[in-house]
């Protein structure tokens, strides 16, 4: 593949943005041309030849900017190679086993013929927005469960697939 790759993300508290930047960096190191953008800033998918999209999980759904991105650009996305990732669990579960996509994302995967989906561990720290977030933190249930080695491994696999396209 010779064109440009879009790595885009829906992130309320910034932790999914860091995952996306890590994925973008791995793809760049592999020689691909990559743009990383928040989902709400993408006006068109037309300039891109492949797309990696991810979002944080909120109440069993993708964060709203991520959801909107998939909906708004569904026609263009269905015509392009697409990889999806979710970020959510605030425990070690994502490191221990494959966590399937939430129902809405599973539907999108099928509709858009996405090549792969992975769930990474999430992160919730001080300063997170919303009273539910503050309640989770007050109950000592926050923390950083992102495994950047796993994230880099997944991105390397995606880069391999892109290079062989
Ligand atoms: C209000 C709220 C609801 C959440 N719901 C879920 C959920 O349904 N499933 C899940 O795995 N994680 C859930 N989480 C954890 C987030 O997905 C996790 O903090 C994620 O890393 C947030 O991404 P962001 O920092 O990019 O916004 C929730 C967190 C908050 C604050």
Backbone and ligand atoms as CSV (ligand in chain L), in Angstrom:
chain,resi,resn,atom,element,x,y,z
A,1,UNK,N,N,0.826,-1.187,0.000
A,1,UNK,CA,C,0.000,0.000,0.000
A,1,UNK,C,C,0.870,1.250,0.000
A,2,UNK,N,N,0.500,2.232,-0.816
A,2,UNK,CA,C,1.336,3.429,-0.922
A,2,UNK,C,C,0.671,4.681,-0.358
A,3,UNK,N,N,-0.619,4.682,-0.181
A,3,UNK,CA,C,-1.338,5.911,0.190
A,3,UNK,C,C,-1.205,6.277,1.652
A,4,UNK,N,N,-2.166,7.071,2.097
A,4,UNK,CA,C,-2.144,7.580,3.472
A,4,UNK,C,C,-3.129,6.809,4.342
A,5,UNK,N,N,-2.697,6.547,5.574
A,5,UNK,CA,C,-3.532,5.832,6.536
A,5,UNK,C,C,-4.097,6.839,7.536
A,6,UNK,N,N,-5.382,6.726,7.830
A,6,UNK,CA,C,-6.000,7.528,8.888
A,6,UNK,C,C,-6.100,6.686,10.154
A,7,UNK,N,N,-5.562,7.227,11.248
A,7,UNK,CA,C,-5.790,6.623,12.562
A,7,UNK,C,C,-6.642,7.617,13.335
A,8,UNK,N,N,-7.853,7.216,13.694
A,8,UNK,CA,C,-8.771,8.170,14.305
A,8,UNK,C,C,-9.385,7.598,15.576
A,9,UNK,N,N,-9.799,8.487,16.477
A,9,UNK,CA,C,-10.198,8.008,17.797
A,9,UNK,C,C,-11.282,8.877,18.419
A,10,UNK,N,N,-12.135,8.218,19.184
A,10,UNK,CA,C,-13.115,8.888,20.034
A,10,UNK,C,C,-12.647,8.739,21.466
A,11,UNK,N,N,-12.352,9.839,22.111
A,11,UNK,CA,C,-11.720,9.788,23.424
A,11,UNK,C,C,-12.212,10.940,24.271
A,12,UNK,N,N,-12.850,10.638,25.400
A,12,UNK,CA,C,-13.338,11.711,26.277
A,12,UNK,C,C,-12.247,12.173,27.230
A,13,UNK,N,N,-11.478,11.237,27.717
A,13,UNK,CA,C,-10.485,11.588,28.737
A,13,UNK,C,C,-9.039,11.430,28.284
A,14,UNK,N,N,-8.842,11.189,26.999
A,14,UNK,CA,C,-7.488,11.251,26.445
A,14,UNK,C,C,-6.717,9.941,26.406
A,15,UNK,N,N,-7.182,8.903,27.095
A,15,UNK,CA,C,-6.365,7.691,27.143
A,15,UNK,C,C,-6.428,6.903,25.829
A,16,UNK,N,N,-7.566,6.958,25.148
A,16,UNK,CA,C,-7.668,6.286,23.845
A,16,UNK,C,C,-6.865,7.057,22.795
A,17,UNK,N,N,-6.783,8.373,22.963
A,17,UNK,CA,C,-5.960,9.183,22.054
A,17,UNK,C,C,-4.505,8.705,22.113
A,18,UNK,N,N,-4.024,8.409,23.318
A,18,UNK,CA,C,-2.631,7.945,23.454
A,18,UNK,C,C,-2.434,6.569,22.823
A,19,UNK,N,N,-3.455,5.722,22.914
A,19,UNK,CA,C,-3.370,4.417,22.245
A,19,UNK,C,C,-3.276,4.640,20.734
A,20,UNK,N,N,-4.132,5.523,20.220
A,20,UNK,CA,C,-4.148,5.793,18.773
A,20,UNK,C,C,-2.805,6.365,18.314
A,21,UNK,N,N,-2.225,7.262,19.110
A,21,UNK,CA,C,-0.921,7.846,18.748
A,21,UNK,C,C,0.152,6.761,18.724
A,22,UNK,N,N,0.045,5.801,19.624
A,22,UNK,CA,C,1.005,4.689,19.653
A,22,UNK,C,C,0.861,3.838,18.396
A,23,UNK,N,N,-0.391,3.543,18.022
A,23,UNK,CA,C,-0.644,2.768,16.801
A,23,UNK,C,C,-0.078,3.519,15.598
A,24,UNK,N,N,-0.355,4.833,15.534
A,24,UNK,CA,C,0.122,5.654,14.405
A,24,UNK,C,C,1.645,5.621,14.323
A,25,UNK,N,N,2.294,5.703,15.470
A,25,UNK,CA,C,3.768,5.711,15.510
A,25,UNK,C,C,4.342,4.393,14.981
A,26,UNK,N,N,3.735,3.284,15.352
A,26,UNK,CA,C,4.187,1.975,14.868
A,26,UNK,C,C,4.031,1.894,13.346
A,27,UNK,N,N,2.895,2.359,12.839
A,27,UNK,CA,C,2.660,2.313,11.388
A,27,UNK,C,C,3.691,3.184,10.663
A,28,UNK,N,N,4.000,4.345,11.245
A,28,UNK,CA,C,5.008,5.233,10.635
A,28,UNK,C,C,6.373,4.568,10.599
A,29,UNK,N,N,6.729,3.939,11.702
A,29,UNK,CA,C,8.033,3.252,11.765
A,29,UNK,C,C,8.113,2.160,10.720
A,30,UNK,N,N,6.954,1.641,10.353
A,30,UNK,CA,C,6.902,0.616,9.321
A,30,UNK,C,C,6.897,1.211,7.924
A,31,UNK,N,N,7.034,2.520,7.844
A,31,UNK,CA,C,7.187,3.161,6.545
A,31,UNK,C,C,5.902,3.671,5.933
A,32,UNK,N,N,4.797,3.579,6.678
A,32,UNK,CA,C,3.524,4.053,6.134
A,32,UNK,C,C,3.357,5.553,6.411
A,33,UNK,N,N,2.580,6.212,5.571
A,33,UNK,CA,C,2.242,7.619,5.781
A,33,UNK,C,C,0.943,7.655,6.578
A,34,UNK,N,N,0.988,8.310,7.724
A,34,UNK,CA,C,-0.125,8.208,8.673
A,34,UNK,C,C,-0.553,9.578,9.184
A,35,UNK,N,N,-1.861,9.775,9.276
A,35,UNK,CA,C,-2.390,10.947,9.975
A,35,UNK,C,C,-3.221,10.458,11.145
A,36,UNK,N,N,-2.971,10.995,12.333
A,36,UNK,CA,C,-3.766,10.657,13.517
A,36,UNK,C,C,-4.646,11.858,13.854
A,37,UNK,N,N,-5.962,11.626,13.983
A,37,UNK,CA,C,-6.911,12.727,14.187
A,37,UNK,C,C,-8.037,12.321,15.135
A,38,UNK,N,N,-8.492,13.241,15.978
A,38,UNK,CA,C,-9.706,12.962,16.743
A,38,UNK,C,C,-10.878,12.742,15.785
A,39,UNK,N,N,-11.746,11.823,16.098
A,39,UNK,CA,C,-12.844,11.452,15.179
A,39,UNK,C,C,-13.694,12.658,14.778
A,40,UNK,N,N,-13.901,13.575,15.720
A,40,UNK,CA,C,-14.772,14.730,15.424
A,40,UNK,C,C,-14.116,15.722,14.464
A,41,UNK,N,N,-12.820,15.598,14.236
A,41,UNK,CA,C,-12.120,16.519,13.321
A,41,UNK,C,C,-12.027,15.991,11.895
A,42,UNK,N,N,-12.467,14.751,11.677
A,42,UNK,CA,C,-12.358,14.170,10.338
A,42,UNK,C,C,-13.602,14.558,9.541
A,43,UNK,N,N,-13.410,15.344,8.487
A,43,UNK,CA,C,-14.564,15.770,7.696
A,43,UNK,C,C,-14.815,14.820,6.529
A,44,UNK,N,N,-13.736,14.184,6.054
A,44,UNK,CA,C,-13.887,13.234,4.952
A,44,UNK,C,C,-12.839,12.139,5.055
A,45,UNK,N,N,-13.242,10.947,4.641
A,45,UNK,CA,C,-12.330,9.812,4.657
A,45,UNK,C,C,-11.716,9.620,3.261
A,46,UNK,N,N,-12.230,10.400,2.309
A,46,UNK,CA,C,-11.793,10.254,0.913
A,46,UNK,C,C,-10.264,10.304,0.714
A,47,UNK,N,N,-9.521,11.149,1.446
A,47,UNK,CA,C,-8.076,11.218,1.194
A,47,UNK,C,C,-7.298,9.973,1.651
A,48,UNK,N,N,-7.958,9.063,2.351
A,48,UNK,CA,C,-7.231,7.958,2.973
A,48,UNK,C,C,-7.479,6.622,2.275
A,49,UNK,N,N,-6.446,5.789,2.293
A,49,UNK,CA,C,-6.541,4.486,1.622
A,49,UNK,C,C,-6.831,3.360,2.593
A,50,UNK,N,N,-6.637,3.623,3.882
A,50,UNK,CA,C,-6.953,2.638,4.913
A,50,UNK,C,C,-7.239,3.403,6.196
A,51,UNK,N,N,-8.035,2.794,7.060
A,51,UNK,CA,C,-8.462,3.491,8.278
A,51,UNK,C,C,-8.347,2.558,9.488
A,52,UNK,N,N,-7.788,3.103,10.564
A,52,UNK,CA,C,-7.827,2.444,11.869
A,52,UNK,C,C,-8.635,3.367,12.772
A,53,UNK,N,N,-9.722,2.852,13.348
A,53,UNK,CA,C,-10.572,3.686,14.195
A,53,UNK,C,C,-10.763,3.015,15.546
A,54,UNK,N,N,-10.699,3.817,16.599
A,54,UNK,CA,C,-10.890,3.279,17.941
A,54,UNK,C,C,-11.634,4.252,18.816
A,55,UNK,N,N,-12.165,3.737,19.928
A,55,UNK,CA,C,-12.858,4.609,20.878
A,55,UNK,C,C,-12.856,3.980,22.260
A,56,UNK,N,N,-12.982,4.847,23.249
A,56,UNK,CA,C,-13.165,4.387,24.621
A,56,UNK,C,C,-14.577,3.837,24.763
A,57,UNK,N,N,-14.755,2.927,25.703
A,57,UNK,CA,C,-16.078,2.342,25.955
A,57,UNK,C,C,-16.753,3.085,27.098
A,58,UNK,N,N,-18.001,3.480,26.857
A,58,UNK,CA,C,-18.799,4.151,27.876
A,58,UNK,C,C,-20.166,3.492,27.914
A,59,UNK,N,N,-20.472,2.888,29.058
A,59,UNK,CA,C,-21.765,2.215,29.259
A,59,UNK,C,C,-22.089,1.266,28.111
A,60,UNK,N,N,-21.114,0.443,27.751
A,60,UNK,CA,C,-21.367,-0.599,26.764
A,60,UNK,C,C,-21.428,-0.127,25.318
A,61,UNK,N,N,-20.978,1.101,25.097
A,61,UNK,CA,C,-20.961,1.612,23.723
A,61,UNK,C,C,-19.654,2.367,23.488
A,62,UNK,N,N,-19.330,2.567,22.217
A,62,UNK,CA,C,-18.201,3.428,21.887
A,62,UNK,C,C,-18.503,4.870,22.321
A,63,UNK,N,N,-17.485,5.583,22.684
A,63,UNK,CA,C,-17.582,7.020,22.968
A,63,UNK,C,C,-18.253,7.708,21.762
A,64,UNK,N,N,-19.010,8.766,22.030
A,64,UNK,CA,C,-19.930,9.295,21.002
A,64,UNK,C,C,-19.244,9.787,19.722
A,65,UNK,N,N,-18.080,10.403,19.821
A,65,UNK,CA,C,-17.406,10.878,18.599
A,65,UNK,C,C,-17.010,9.697,17.707
A,66,UNK,N,N,-16.638,8.596,18.336
A,66,UNK,CA,C,-16.293,7.396,17.583
A,66,UNK,C,C,-17.502,6.808,16.898
A,67,UNK,N,N,-18.624,6.757,17.642
A,67,UNK,CA,C,-19.875,6.239,17.059
A,67,UNK,C,C,-20.302,7.077,15.870
A,68,UNK,N,N,-20.254,8.398,16.072
A,68,UNK,CA,C,-20.675,9.321,15.016
A,68,UNK,C,C,-19.789,9.164,13.780
A,69,UNK,N,N,-18.496,8.981,14.018
A,69,UNK,CA,C,-17.558,8.809,12.892
A,69,UNK,C,C,-17.946,7.603,12.041
A,70,UNK,N,N,-18.217,6.477,12.685
A,70,UNK,CA,C,-18.575,5.263,11.923
A,70,UNK,C,C,-19.870,5.466,11.147
A,71,UNK,N,N,-20.804,6.163,11.785
A,71,UNK,CA,C,-22.112,6.375,11.148
A,71,UNK,C,C,-21.980,7.319,9.955
A,72,UNK,N,N,-21.341,8.453,10.211
A,72,UNK,CA,C,-21.256,9.510,9.188
A,72,UNK,C,C,-20.475,9.075,7.954
A,73,UNK,N,N,-19.436,8.277,8.166
A,73,UNK,CA,C,-18.549,7.919,7.050
A,73,UNK,C,C,-18.733,6.476,6.596
A,74,UNK,N,N,-19.901,5.890,6.907
A,74,UNK,CA,C,-20.052,4.451,6.677
A,74,UNK,C,C,-19.840,4.038,5.222
A,75,UNK,N,N,-20.295,4.867,4.281
A,75,UNK,CA,C,-20.143,4.456,2.875
A,75,UNK,C,C,-18.677,4.401,2.482
A,76,UNK,N,N,-17.947,5.447,2.808
A,76,UNK,CA,C,-16.512,5.495,2.464
A,76,UNK,C,C,-15.742,4.414,3.232
A,77,UNK,N,N,-16.156,4.174,4.473
A,77,UNK,CA,C,-15.436,3.171,5.284
A,77,UNK,C,C,-15.644,1.770,4.722
A,78,UNK,N,N,-16.853,1.510,4.230
A,78,UNK,CA,C,-17.152,0.181,3.693
A,78,UNK,C,C,-16.297,-0.125,2.463
A,79,UNK,N,N,-15.791,0.916,1.821
A,79,UNK,CA,C,-14.978,0.740,0.610
A,79,UNK,C,C,-13.492,0.697,0.895
A,80,UNK,N,N,-13.125,0.842,2.172
A,80,UNK,CA,C,-11.700,0.886,2.511
A,80,UNK,C,C,-11.346,-0.180,3.533
A,81,UNK,N,N,-10.100,-0.642,3.490
A,81,UNK,CA,C,-9.695,-1.556,4.559
A,81,UNK,C,C,-9.782,-0.845,5.909
A,82,UNK,N,N,-10.394,-1.537,6.875
A,82,UNK,CA,C,-10.719,-0.898,8.151
A,82,UNK,C,C,-10.360,-1.825,9.316
A,83,UNK,N,N,-9.700,-1.244,10.302
A,83,UNK,CA,C,-9.392,-1.961,11.539
A,83,UNK,C,C,-9.995,-1.174,12.702
A,84,UNK,N,N,-10.532,-1.893,13.688
A,84,UNK,CA,C,-11.163,-1.218,14.820
A,84,UNK,C,C,-10.537,-1.661,16.140
A,85,UNK,N,N,-10.508,-0.732,17.086
A,85,UNK,CA,C,-10.136,-1.125,18.441
A,85,UNK,C,C,-11.000,-0.385,19.454
A,86,UNK,N,N,-11.201,-1.042,20.589
A,86,UNK,CA,C,-11.921,-0.438,21.694
A,86,UNK,C,C,-10.980,-0.401,22.885
A,87,UNK,N,N,-11.237,0.542,23.782
A,87,UNK,CA,C,-10.434,0.617,24.991
A,87,UNK,C,C,-11.366,0.834,26.157
A,88,UNK,N,N,-11.275,-0.006,27.188
A,88,UNK,CA,C,-12.248,0.147,28.243
A,88,UNK,C,C,-11.946,-0.494,29.574
A,89,UNK,N,N,-11.864,-1.833,29.618
A,89,UNK,CA,C,-11.867,-2.510,30.917
A,89,UNK,C,C,-10.844,-1.923,31.903
A,90,UNK,N,N,-11.349,-1.602,33.097
A,90,UNK,CA,C,-10.474,-1.052,34.132
A,90,UNK,C,C,-10.064,-2.171,35.085
A,91,UNK,N,N,-9.577,-3.257,34.489
A,91,UNK,CA,C,-9.022,-4.387,35.232
A,91,UNK,C,C,-8.130,-5.145,34.258
A,92,UNK,N,N,-7.567,-6.271,34.693
A,92,UNK,CA,C,-6.589,-6.962,33.845
A,92,UNK,C,C,-7.237,-7.816,32.755
A,93,UNK,N,N,-8.578,-7.807,32.675
A,93,UNK,CA,C,-9.256,-8.772,31.797
A,93,UNK,C,C,-8.782,-8.704,30.342
A,94,UNK,N,N,-8.526,-7.492,29.837
A,94,UNK,CA,C,-8.138,-7.369,28.422
A,94,UNK,C,C,-6.762,-7.981,28.170
A,95,UNK,N,N,-5.933,-8.063,29.211
A,95,UNK,CA,C,-4.607,-8.683,29.057
A,95,UNK,C,C,-4.702,-10.201,29.155
A,96,UNK,N,N,-5.800,-10.673,29.766
A,96,UNK,CA,C,-5.916,-12.116,30.028
A,96,UNK,C,C,-6.661,-12.875,28.932
A,97,UNK,N,N,-7.549,-12.187,28.244
A,97,UNK,CA,C,-8.328,-12.881,27.216
A,97,UNK,C,C,-8.813,-11.886,26.165
A,98,UNK,N,N,-9.283,-12.441,25.049
A,98,UNK,CA,C,-9.882,-11.609,24.007
A,98,UNK,C,C,-11.251,-11.157,24.468
A,99,UNK,N,N,-11.471,-9.869,24.443
A,99,UNK,CA,C,-12.788,-9.346,24.805
A,99,UNK,C,C,-13.494,-8.944,23.514
A,100,UNK,N,N,-14.637,-9.592,23.251
A,100,UNK,CA,C,-15.330,-9.316,21.982
A,100,UNK,C,C,-15.833,-7.882,21.931
A,101,UNK,N,N,-16.093,-7.374,20.720
A,101,UNK,CA,C,-16.621,-6.021,20.596
A,101,UNK,C,C,-17.997,-5.909,21.236
A,102,UNK,N,N,-18.331,-4.741,21.738
A,102,UNK,CA,C,-19.685,-4.496,22.255
A,102,UNK,C,C,-20.653,-4.590,21.068
A,103,UNK,N,N,-21.953,-4.850,21.338
A,103,UNK,CA,C,-22.894,-5.131,20.237
A,103,UNK,C,C,-22.884,-4.100,19.112
A,104,UNK,N,N,-22.866,-2.819,19.445
A,104,UNK,CA,C,-22.885,-1.779,18.413
A,104,UNK,C,C,-21.663,-1.852,17.510
A,105,UNK,N,N,-20.534,-2.158,18.088
A,105,UNK,CA,C,-19.282,-2.235,17.316
A,105,UNK,C,C,-19.259,-3.515,16.485
A,106,UNK,N,N,-19.835,-4.579,17.056
A,106,UNK,CA,C,-19.909,-5.838,16.304
A,106,UNK,C,C,-20.751,-5.644,15.035
A,107,UNK,N,N,-21.843,-4.926,15.200
A,107,UNK,CA,C,-22.713,-4.621,14.059
A,107,UNK,C,C,-21.956,-3.827,13.003
A,108,UNK,N,N,-21.226,-2.822,13.467
A,108,UNK,CA,C,-20.455,-1.971,12.548
A,108,UNK,C,C,-19.391,-2.795,11.827
A,109,UNK,N,N,-18.765,-3.698,12.568
A,109,UNK,CA,C,-17.732,-4.560,11.963
A,109,UNK,C,C,-18.283,-5.327,10.770
A,110,UNK,N,N,-19.473,-5.875,10.977
A,110,UNK,CA,C,-20.106,-6.652,9.917
A,110,UNK,C,C,-20.517,-5.738,8.762
A,111,UNK,N,N,-21.193,-4.640,9.096
A,111,UNK,CA,C,-21.693,-3.735,8.054
A,111,UNK,C,C,-20.556,-3.153,7.221
A,112,UNK,N,N,-19.427,-2.871,7.880
A,112,UNK,CA,C,-18.317,-2.190,7.192
A,112,UNK,C,C,-17.241,-3.176,6.753
A,113,UNK,N,N,-17.469,-4.441,7.036
A,113,UNK,CA,C,-16.520,-5.483,6.666
A,113,UNK,C,C,-15.118,-5.204,7.229
A,114,UNK,N,N,-15.072,-4.829,8.512
A,114,UNK,CA,C,-13.789,-4.527,9.157
A,114,UNK,C,C,-12.911,-5.779,9.231
A,115,UNK,N,N,-11.606,-5.576,9.131
A,115,UNK,CA,C,-10.692,-6.714,9.094
A,115,UNK,C,C,-10.420,-7.305,10.452
A,116,UNK,N,N,-10.474,-6.461,11.473
A,116,UNK,CA,C,-10.146,-6.968,12.803
A,116,UNK,C,C,-10.690,-6.000,13.850
A,117,UNK,N,N,-10.862,-6.537,15.038
A,117,UNK,CA,C,-11.195,-5.701,16.196
A,117,UNK,C,C,-10.462,-6.257,17.407
A,118,UNK,N,N,-9.987,-5.350,18.253
A,118,UNK,CA,C,-9.348,-5.777,19.488
A,118,UNK,C,C,-9.809,-4.849,20.612
A,119,UNK,N,N,-9.927,-5.416,21.819
A,119,UNK,CA,C,-10.231,-4.588,22.993
A,119,UNK,C,C,-8.974,-4.471,23.842
A,120,UNK,N,N,-8.537,-3.248,24.064
A,120,UNK,CA,C,-7.406,-2.992,24.957
A,120,UNK,C,C,-7.925,-2.566,26.324
A,121,UNK,N,N,-7.103,-2.755,27.338
A,121,UNK,CA,C,-7.450,-2.262,28.669
A,121,UNK,C,C,-7.598,-0.747,28.642
A,122,UNK,N,N,-8.362,-0.214,29.574
A,122,UNK,CA,C,-8.617,1.224,29.608
A,122,UNK,C,C,-7.813,1.933,30.683
A,123,UNK,N,N,-8.148,3.181,30.867
A,123,UNK,CA,C,-7.442,4.009,31.843
A,123,UNK,C,C,-8.399,5.054,32.380
A,124,UNK,N,N,-8.409,5.212,33.672
A,124,UNK,CA,C,-9.203,6.285,34.272
A,124,UNK,C,C,-8.396,6.898,35.405
A,125,UNK,N,N,-8.100,8.180,35.266
A,125,UNK,CA,C,-7.264,8.843,36.264
A,125,UNK,C,C,-7.907,10.112,36.764
A,126,UNK,N,N,-7.252,10.738,37.731
A,126,UNK,CA,C,-7.721,12.000,38.298
A,126,UNK,C,C,-8.003,12.988,37.181
A,127,UNK,N,N,-9.056,13.757,37.333
A,127,UNK,CA,C,-9.371,14.775,36.333
A,127,UNK,C,C,-10.319,14.273,35.267
A,128,UNK,N,N,-10.705,12.985,35.328
A,128,UNK,CA,C,-11.644,12.455,34.329
A,128,UNK,C,C,-12.981,13.176,34.454
A,129,UNK,N,N,-13.642,13.339,33.310
A,129,UNK,CA,C,-14.880,14.117,33.278
A,129,UNK,C,C,-16.096,13.292,33.702
A,130,UNK,N,N,-17.007,13.929,34.413
A,130,UNK,CA,C,-18.296,13.315,34.726
A,130,UNK,C,C,-18.368,12.743,36.140
A,131,UNK,N,N,-19.581,12.730,36.687
A,131,UNK,CA,C,-19.727,12.280,38.072
A,131,UNK,C,C,-19.529,10.775,38.206
A,132,UNK,N,N,-19.882,10.019,37.159
A,132,UNK,CA,C,-19.681,8.558,37.243
A,132,UNK,C,C,-18.191,8.260,37.327
A,133,UNK,N,N,-17.421,8.995,36.514
A,133,UNK,CA,C,-15.968,8.817,36.537
A,133,UNK,C,C,-15.426,9.127,37.931
A,134,UNK,N,N,-15.918,10.218,38.511
A,134,UNK,CA,C,-15.430,10.602,39.841
A,134,UNK,C,C,-15.824,9.565,40.890
A,135,UNK,N,N,-17.026,8.972,40.695
A,135,UNK,CA,C,-17.480,7.945,41.630
A,135,UNK,C,C,-16.601,6.696,41.524
A,136,UNK,N,N,-16.279,6.314,40.279
A,136,UNK,CA,C,-15.412,5.142,40.073
A,136,UNK,C,C,-14.072,5.393,40.760
A,137,UNK,N,N,-13.547,6.605,40.585
A,137,UNK,CA,C,-12.247,6.941,41.175
A,137,UNK,C,C,-12.322,6.933,42.700
A,138,UNK,N,N,-13.423,7.487,43.228
A,138,UNK,CA,C,-13.571,7.546,44.682
A,138,UNK,C,C,-13.625,6.136,45.271
A,139,UNK,N,N,-14.188,5.201,44.487
A,139,UNK,CA,C,-14.266,3.814,44.956
A,139,UNK,C,C,-12.972,3.045,44.709
A,140,UNK,N,N,-11.954,3.749,44.255
A,140,UNK,CA,C,-10.650,3.115,44.075
A,140,UNK,C,C,-10.589,2.195,42.870
A,141,UNK,N,N,-11.509,2.393,41.907
A,141,UNK,CA,C,-11.580,1.474,40.766
A,141,UNK,C,C,-10.903,2.038,39.507
A,142,UNK,N,N,-10.208,3.153,39.644
A,142,UNK,CA,C,-9.516,3.710,38.480
A,142,UNK,C,C,-8.194,3.004,38.245
A,143,UNK,N,N,-7.371,3.592,37.421
A,143,UNK,CA,C,-6.047,3.017,37.155
A,143,UNK,C,C,-5.776,2.957,35.670
A,144,UNK,N,N,-4.557,2.576,35.348
A,144,UNK,CA,C,-4.151,2.497,33.937
A,144,UNK,C,C,-3.909,1.037,33.571
A,145,UNK,N,N,-4.805,0.476,32.779
A,145,UNK,CA,C,-4.722,-0.936,32.383
A,145,UNK,C,C,-4.356,-1.090,30.913
A,146,UNK,N,N,-3.791,-0.030,30.336
A,146,UNK,CA,C,-3.350,-0.123,28.944
A,146,UNK,C,C,-2.014,-0.845,28.904
A,147,UNK,N,N,-1.898,-1.807,28.000
A,147,UNK,CA,C,-0.656,-2.555,27.863
A,147,UNK,C,C,-0.039,-2.157,26.524
A,148,UNK,N,N,0.944,-1.264,26.585
A,148,UNK,CA,C,1.471,-0.699,25.346
A,148,UNK,C,C,2.271,-1.711,24.523
A,149,UNK,N,N,2.754,-2.766,25.151
A,149,UNK,CA,C,3.426,-3.828,24.391
A,149,UNK,C,C,2.405,-4.539,23.506
A,150,UNK,N,N,1.245,-4.868,24.087
A,150,UNK,CA,C,0.166,-5.507,23.324
A,150,UNK,C,C,-0.332,-4.583,22.220
A,151,UNK,N,N,-0.455,-3.307,22.535
A,151,UNK,CA,C,-0.930,-2.322,21.542
A,151,UNK,C,C,0.061,-2.265,20.367
A,152,UNK,N,N,1.355,-2.224,20.684
A,152,UNK,CA,C,2.371,-2.159,19.620
A,152,UNK,C,C,2.377,-3.438,18.783
A,153,UNK,N,N,2.173,-4.565,19.440
A,153,UNK,CA,C,2.130,-5.844,18.699
A,153,UNK,C,C,0.970,-5.858,17.716
A,154,UNK,N,N,-0.186,-5.416,18.191
A,154,UNK,CA,C,-1.368,-5.376,17.312
A,154,UNK,C,C,-1.107,-4.443,16.139
A,155,UNK,N,N,-0.538,-3.278,16.421
A,155,UNK,CA,C,-0.266,-2.294,15.360
A,155,UNK,C,C,0.741,-2.844,14.348
A,156,UNK,N,N,1.694,-3.619,14.819
A,156,UNK,CA,C,2.682,-4.220,13.916
A,156,UNK,C,C,1.996,-5.190,12.962
A,157,UNK,N,N,1.021,-5.938,13.484
A,157,UNK,CA,C,0.276,-6.868,12.632
A,157,UNK,C,C,-0.539,-6.120,11.589
A,158,UNK,N,N,-1.159,-5.022,12.024
A,158,UNK,CA,C,-1.945,-4.201,11.092
A,158,UNK,C,C,-1.017,-3.652,10.000
A,159,UNK,N,N,0.156,-3.180,10.404
A,159,UNK,CA,C,1.124,-2.635,9.430
A,159,UNK,C,C,1.523,-3.706,8.415
A,160,UNK,N,N,1.750,-4.925,8.898
A,160,UNK,CA,C,2.096,-6.044,7.999
A,160,UNK,C,C,1.013,-6.239,6.961
A,161,UNK,N,N,-0.234,-6.269,7.456
A,161,UNK,CA,C,-1.357,-6.473,6.526
A,161,UNK,C,C,-1.449,-5.329,5.526
A,162,UNK,N,N,-1.234,-4.119,5.987
A,162,UNK,CA,C,-1.300,-2.964,5.070
A,162,UNK,C,C,-0.205,-3.039,4.007
A,163,UNK,N,N,0.966,-3.440,4.434
A,163,UNK,CA,C,2.088,-3.489,3.487
A,163,UNK,C,C,1.865,-4.544,2.425
A,164,UNK,N,N,1.077,-5.560,2.754
A,164,UNK,CA,C,0.832,-6.639,1.776
A,164,UNK,C,C,-0.423,-6.405,0.949
A,165,UNK,N,N,-0.949,-5.196,1.013
A,165,UNK,CA,C,-2.165,-4.895,0.251
A,165,UNK,C,C,-1.816,-4.304,-1.100
L,1,LIG,C1,C,-18.904,6.752,32.859
L,1,LIG,C2,C,-17.968,5.652,32.431
L,1,LIG,C3,C,-18.493,4.511,31.840
L,1,LIG,C4,C,-17.647,3.473,31.396
L,1,LIG,N1,N,-18.185,2.360,30.811
L,1,LIG,C5,C,-17.374,1.351,30.423
L,1,LIG,C6,C,-17.913,0.181,29.812
L,1,LIG,O1,O,-19.099,0.053,29.580
L,1,LIG,N2,N,-17.050,-0.820,29.459
L,1,LIG,C7,C,-15.691,-0.709,29.676
L,1,LIG,O2,O,-14.968,-1.649,29.356
L,1,LIG,N3,N,-15.150,0.404,30.230
L,1,LIG,C8,C,-15.954,1.422,30.609
L,1,LIG,N4,N,-15.406,2.566,31.173
L,1,LIG,C9,C,-13.958,2.724,31.228
L,1,LIG,C10,C,-13.473,3.566,30.053
L,1,LIG,O3,O,-13.768,2.919,28.846
L,1,LIG,C11,C,-11.956,3.808,30.146
L,1,LIG,O4,O,-11.728,4.709,31.182
L,1,LIG,C12,C,-11.390,4.303,28.833
L,1,LIG,O5,O,-9.997,4.170,28.867
L,1,LIG,C13,C,-11.787,5.746,28.569
L,1,LIG,O6,O,-11.233,6.210,27.358
L,1,LIG,P1,P,-10.859,7.744,27.131
L,1,LIG,O7,O,-9.864,8.153,28.196
L,1,LIG,O8,O,-10.241,7.787,25.790
L,1,LIG,O9,O,-12.108,8.550,27.198
L,1,LIG,C14,C,-16.240,3.595,31.594
L,1,LIG,C15,C,-15.718,4.755,32.194
L,1,LIG,C16,C,-16.562,5.771,32.610
L,1,LIG,C17,C,-15.980,6.994,33.258
